[in-house]
Amino acid sequence: MITVEEIKDMVARNRDEAIGFFQACVQTPSVTGDEAAMGEVMVDFLDREGFEPRVYEKEAGRPNVVAEWVGSKPGKRFVWNGHMDVFPPVEGDPGLYGPWSGKIVDGYLYGRGSVDMKSGVCAAVMATTFLKRMGFDPVGSILMTWVSDEENTGNAGTKFLLEKGLIQGDFGLDPEPTSGRVLVRHCGGINVRVTYRSETEHTSLPHPNIDALEKTVNAAQALIELGRKVSYFDESTQAWSKLSVTMMGSGNTVNMYPSEGHLVIDRRLVPGEVIADAHAQIKHALDELAAQHPGEDYAYEYEIMGEYPPLVVDEDEEIVRLCKEAFHAVTGSTTEAYSRGGASDASDIVEAAGIPMPNFSMGDEYGESTMPNEKMSIDGYLVNIELFMALLVKALS
């Protein structure tokens, strides 16, 4: 079996290549909705290393890269899943070096996505590659799924691959930043757009019934009241169950009653809450509003913009134990399983494919991942590679 000493030596000897790949990925803009260039970088690298990557797209120019390394003996399938898309740069503030610099200063690599989550994705790719070069023969296989659209609930990314049956396996890891702890529970959520319609009329005349804006305002108030009822702090995740009306719009000219009005709802779910129940709560509030206005047309259109379940992975799962063992073997320290708010594609994979998949990597989860000066420790990135190599050896030897 490959030892931790051999793993550390391999990473040290190939340090410049590993950092160069990370740097090239950060220097490749991949804001959600425009991931094509990053997909090309990933495909080119995996193809050169003999992984025979395949690209699947639900939307043109938004690649999902899938590659599998199959060992000579049958066994379990380990699944990597991570996202190539990143938040857009902060408008009006490019940061110290610009959002796509990849500049290395004082031991940190700067750029958009350096923490969330190109450091984790690049480390997983390099870990798998280094083991392949070292002659490791996995008992089973390693499936890599690097996706678009995670920051927008994954409809064109992980959810699309799940629908096509392309993510299946026995256990896996989402290398989102967790500060070296093993994330087994996180929040979920839904995003909904509600639309009301009405007759239009010039504002010099009384409206024949009730215009769409008034319906939308009344609906917003009803949902704000619902939000007060369903909001509570969940101690286990240190996060809120919450319903918020975050957007509202109506009309296109000053002197006409609007014929359309809409609002957008963000509903955060903590583990134990169910997506179907959250939809039912919202629809019940809207239906009650309609019942309070007999004779007025309060029919509404209900569009699900996105949804993602809470993540729940049993702490006794083998993959959780393996993550802890790899961390101890590489660092000499112990780590723990924990819960938090936020979300990841792992929850969709757990629910749809039944694959236990925690989040785990050295990236600073509470750092500057959405800020102009997002940066990742080079040492932390290299430790990630070592951790992931040790994990794969333990899981598939």
C-alpha positions in Angstrom: 0.0 0.0 0.0 1.2 3.5 -0.8 2.4 5.2 2.4 1.8 8.7 3.7 5.6 9.3 3.4 5.4 8.4 -0.3 2.4 10.6 -0.8 4.1 13.6 0.8 7.2 13.0 -1.3 5.1 12.9 -4.5 3.4 16.1 -3.7 6.7 17.8 -2.8 8.4 16.7 -6.0 5.4 18.0 -8.1 4.7 21.1 -6.1 5.2 23.5 -9.0 2.9 21.6 -11.3 0.2 21.3 -8.7 0.3 25.0 -7.9 0.5 25.9 -11.6 -2.7 23.9 -12.3 -4.5 25.7 -9.5 -3.2 29.0 -10.7 -4.4 28.4 -14.3 -7.9 27.5 -13.1 -8.2 30.6 -10.9 -7.0 32.7 -13.8 -9.8 31.2 -16.0 -13.0 33.2 -15.3 -16.0 31.0 -14.7 -18.8 33.0 -13.3 -22.0 31.0 -13.0 -23.6 30.9 -16.4 -20.2 31.2 -18.2 -18.3 28.1 -17.3 -17.1 27.0 -20.8 -13.5 28.2 -20.6 -13.0 26.5 -17.2 -14.5 23.3 -18.6 -11.9 23.4 -21.4 -9.1 23.7 -18.9 -10.4 20.7 -17.0 -11.0 18.6 -20.1 -7.5 19.3 -21.5 -5.8 18.3 -18.3 -7.8 15.1 -17.7 -7.4 14.1 -21.3 -3.6 14.5 -21.2 -3.6 12.3 -18.1 -5.5 9.6 -19.8 -8.8 9.9 -17.9 -10.9 10.1 -21.1 -13.2 12.9 -19.9 -16.7 13.3 -21.3 -18.7 16.5 -21.4 -22.5 16.7 -20.8 -24.4 19.9 -21.2 -28.0 20.7 -20.4 -27.4 24.3 -21.6 -25.0 25.1 -24.4 -21.6 26.3 -23.2 -22.2 25.1 -19.6 -20.1 21.9 -19.4 -20.2 19.1 -16.8 -17.1 17.1 -17.0 -17.2 13.4 -16.1 -14.3 11.0 -16.1 -13.8 7.6 -14.4 -10.6 5.7 -13.5 -11.4 2.0 -13.3 -9.0 -0.3 -11.5 -8.1 -3.8 -12.5 -10.1 -5.4 -9.7 -13.8 -4.9 -8.9 -14.8 -3.0 -5.8 -16.5 0.2 -4.7 -16.9 3.4 -6.7 -15.7 6.6 -5.1 -17.3 9.7 -6.4 -15.8 13.2 -6.5 -18.2 16.1 -7.0 -17.3 19.7 -7.2 -18.3 22.9 -9.0 -16.3 24.9 -11.5 -18.5 28.0 -11.3 -17.8 30.9 -9.0 -19.5 34.0 -7.7 -19.1 37.1 -9.9 -16.6 39.7 -8.8 -17.7 42.4 -6.4 -19.0 45.3 -8.5 -16.8 48.3 -8.1 -14.1 46.6 -6.1 -11.6 44.4 -8.0 -9.6 43.6 -4.9 -5.9 44.0 -4.4 -4.9 42.2 -7.6 -8.0 41.8 -9.7 -10.5 38.9 -9.5 -8.7 36.6 -12.0 -5.0 37.3 -11.1 -4.0 34.0 -9.5 -1.2 36.1 -8.0 0.7 34.4 -5.2 1.6 36.8 -2.3 2.9 35.8 1.2 1.9 32.2 0.7 -1.6 32.9 -0.6 -3.1 32.5 -4.1 -5.5 35.4 -4.8 -8.5 35.2 -7.1 -12.2 34.5 -7.5 -13.0 30.9 -6.6 -9.6 30.3 -5.0 -11.4 29.0 -1.9 -14.9 28.3 -3.2 -14.1 25.9 -4.6 -11.3 25.7 -7.2 -8.8 24.8 -4.4 -10.8 21.7 -3.5 -11.5 20.7 -7.1 -7.9 21.2 -8.2 -6.6 19.3 -5.2 -8.9 16.4 -5.9 -7.8 16.3 -9.6 -4.1 16.4 -8.7 -4.6 13.8 -5.9 -6.2 11.4 -8.4 -3.6 12.1 -11.0 -0.6 11.7 -8.7 -1.9 8.3 -7.5 -2.4 7.2 -11.1 1.2 8.2 -12.0 2.5 6.3 -8.9 0.9 3.1 -10.2 -1.9 2.9 -7.6 -4.5 0.4 -8.8 -7.8 1.2 -7.2 -9.9 -1.8 -6.1 -13.0 -0.4 -7.8 -13.0 3.0 -9.5 -12.9 6.7 -9.0 -15.6 8.8 -10.7 -14.9 12.5 -11.1 -17.8 14.9 -11.7 -16.9 18.6 -12.1 -20.0 20.6 -12.8 -21.4 24.0 -13.7 -24.2 25.9 -12.1 -23.7 25.0 -8.4 -24.1 28.6 -7.2 -27.5 28.7 -8.9 -28.9 25.4 -7.3 -27.4 23.1 -9.9 -30.3 22.6 -12.4 -27.8 22.6 -15.3 -25.1 20.8 -13.3 -25.3 18.1 -10.7 -29.1 17.8 -10.9 -28.8 17.3 -14.6 -26.1 14.5 -14.2 -28.3 12.8 -11.6 -31.3 12.9 -13.9 -29.2 11.2 -16.6 -28.0 8.5 -14.1 -24.4 9.7 -14.4 -23.6 10.0 -10.7 -23.8 6.6 -9.0 -21.4 5.1 -6.5 -20.8 3.8 -3.0 -19.4 6.8 -1.2 -17.8 10.1 -2.2 -16.6 13.5 -1.3 -17.5 17.1 -2.1 -14.3 19.1 -1.4 -16.0 22.3 -0.4 -14.1 24.4 2.1 -14.6 23.2 5.7 -11.5 24.3 7.5 -10.4 20.7 7.7 -13.5 19.3 9.4 -15.9 16.8 8.0 -19.3 18.4 7.2 -22.1 15.9 7.6 -25.1 18.3 8.0 -26.0 21.5 6.3 -29.1 23.6 5.3 -31.2 23.3 2.2 -33.6 25.6 0.6 -36.1 26.5 -2.2 -36.4 29.6 -4.4 -39.9 30.3 -5.8 -41.3 33.0 -8.1 -45.0 33.8 -7.7 -46.8 35.8 -10.4 -50.2 37.5 -10.4 -52.0 38.9 -13.5 -54.9 41.2 -14.0 -56.6 43.4 -16.5 -54.8 46.7 -17.3 -56.4 50.1 -17.6 -55.3 53.7 -17.8 -54.8 55.2 -14.3 -57.2 58.1 -15.1 -60.0 55.5 -14.7 -60.9 53.2 -11.8 -59.5 49.8 -12.2 -62.3 47.3 -13.1 -61.3 44.9 -10.3 -57.9 44.7 -8.6 -54.6 45.2 -10.3 -51.6 42.8 -10.3 -49.4 45.0 -8.1 -52.0 45.2 -5.3 -52.3 41.4 -5.4 -48.5 41.1 -5.3 -48.2 43.5 -2.3 -50.9 41.6 -0.4 -49.2 38.3 -1.1 -45.8 39.7 0.0 -47.4 40.7 3.3 -49.0 37.3 3.8 -45.6 35.6 3.1 -43.8 38.0 5.4 -46.2 37.0 8.2 -45.6 33.3 7.3 -41.9 34.0 7.6 -42.3 35.2 11.2 -44.0 31.9 12.0 -41.6 29.5 10.4 -38.3 31.2 11.3 -36.3 29.7 14.1 -32.6 29.1 15.1 -31.4 25.5 14.8 -28.8 24.8 17.4 -27.4 21.7 15.7 -26.4 23.5 12.5 -26.1 27.0 14.1 -28.3 28.2 11.2 -31.8 29.6 10.7 -34.9 28.1 9.2 -36.1 31.2 7.4 -38.6 32.5 4.8 -37.8 35.8 3.1 -39.5 37.7 0.3 -36.3 39.0 -1.5 -37.5 40.5 -4.8 -40.7 42.1 -6.1 -41.6 43.8 -9.4 -44.5 45.1 -11.4 -45.5 47.4 -14.2 -43.7 49.0 -17.1 -45.1 52.5 -17.3 -46.3 55.2 -14.9 -49.8 55.8 -16.1 -51.2 52.2 -16.6 -52.4 49.7 -14.0 -49.9 46.9 -14.2 -51.1 43.7 -15.7 -48.4 41.5 -14.1 -46.7 41.5 -10.7 -44.3 39.0 -9.2 -42.3 38.3 -6.1 -39.4 35.9 -5.3 -39.2 33.9 -2.1 -36.0 32.4 -0.5 -36.9 29.7 1.9 -34.0 28.2 4.0 -34.5 24.7 5.4 -32.6 23.1 8.3 -32.1 19.3 8.6 -35.4 17.7 9.5 -37.4 20.1 7.3 -38.8 18.7 4.0 -38.9 20.5 0.7 -42.5 19.4 -0.1 -43.7 20.8 3.2 -42.1 24.1 2.5 -43.9 24.4 -0.8 -47.1 23.4 0.9 -46.7 26.2 3.6 -46.2 28.8 0.9 -49.2 27.7 -1.2 -51.4 27.5 1.9 -50.7 31.1 2.7 -51.4 32.2 -0.9 -54.6 30.1 -1.0 -55.8 31.6 2.3 -55.2 35.1 0.9 -57.4 34.2 -2.1 -60.1 32.9 0.2 -60.0 36.3 2.1 -60.9 38.1 -1.2 -63.9 36.4 -2.7 -64.9 37.7 -6.0 -61.4 38.9 -6.8 -59.1 36.8 -9.0 -56.2 35.8 -6.8 -55.1 33.0 -9.1 -51.3 32.8 -9.1 -48.5 31.1 -11.1 -46.0 29.2 -9.0 -42.6 28.7 -10.5 -39.9 26.7 -8.7 -36.6 28.5 -9.6 -34.5 26.1 -7.6 -34.5 23.7 -4.7 -31.9 21.8 -2.7 -32.4 19.5 0.2 -30.6 19.7 3.5 -27.5 17.5 3.7 -27.7 14.6 6.2 -24.8 12.1 6.4 -24.7 9.6 9.2 -21.5 10.2 11.3 -21.0 6.4 11.4 -20.7 6.2 7.6 -17.4 4.7 6.4 -16.5 7.8 4.4 -16.7 10.0 7.5 -14.3 7.6 9.3 -12.0 7.6 6.3 -11.8 11.4 6.2 -10.9 11.5 9.8 -8.2 8.8 9.4 -6.7 10.5 6.4 -6.6 13.8 8.3 -4.8 12.2 11.2 -2.4 10.3 9.0 -1.4 13.4 7.1 -1.4 16.1 9.8 -0.9 14.2 13.0 -3.9 15.9 14.4 -7.5 14.9 14.9 -10.6 16.5 13.3 -14.3 16.2 13.8 -17.7 15.9 12.1 -19.8 19.0 12.3 -22.8 20.9 11.0 -23.3 24.4 9.5 -25.6 26.5 7.4 -24.9 27.0 3.7 -25.5 24.4 1.0 -23.7 22.2 -1.5 -24.5 19.8 -4.4 -23.7 16.9 -2.0 -27.2 17.1 -0.6 -28.7 16.4 -4.0 -26.4 13.5 -4.5 -27.2 12.0 -1.1 -31.0 12.3 -1.7 -31.2 11.3 -5.3 -28.4 8.7 -5.6 -28.1 7.5 -1.9 -24.3 8.2 -1.9 -23.0 9.3 1.5 -21.1 12.4 0.6 -19.8 14.9 3.2 -17.9 18.1 2.5 -14.3 18.1 3.4 -11.2 20.2 2.6 -8.7 22.7 4.2 -10.2 25.8 2.7 -11.3 28.5 5.2 -15.1 28.3 5.1 -15.5 31.6 7.0 -12.8 33.4 5.1 -13.1 35.8 2.1 -14.7 33.4 -0.3 -17.3 35.9 -1.5 -15.1 39.0 -0.9 -12.9 41.0 -3.4 -9.7 39.6 -1.9 -10.6 35.9 -1.8 -7.4 33.9 -1.3 -6.3 30.4 -0.5 -3.3 29.3 1.5 -0.8 27.4 -0.8 0.2 25.2 2.1 -3.5 24.4 2.7 -4.0 23.5 -0.9 -1.0 21.2 -0.9 -2.2 19.5 2.3 -5.5 19.0 0.6 -3.8 17.0 -2.1 -2.1 14.9 0.5 -5.4 14.4 2.4 -7.2 13.3 -0.7 -4.5 10.9 -1.8 -4.5 9.3 1.6 -8.2 9.1 1.6 -8.4 7.4 -1.8 -5.6 4.9 -0.8 -7.5 4.0 2.4 -10.9 3.7 0.6 -9.8 1.7 -2.5 -6.8 -0.4 -1.5 
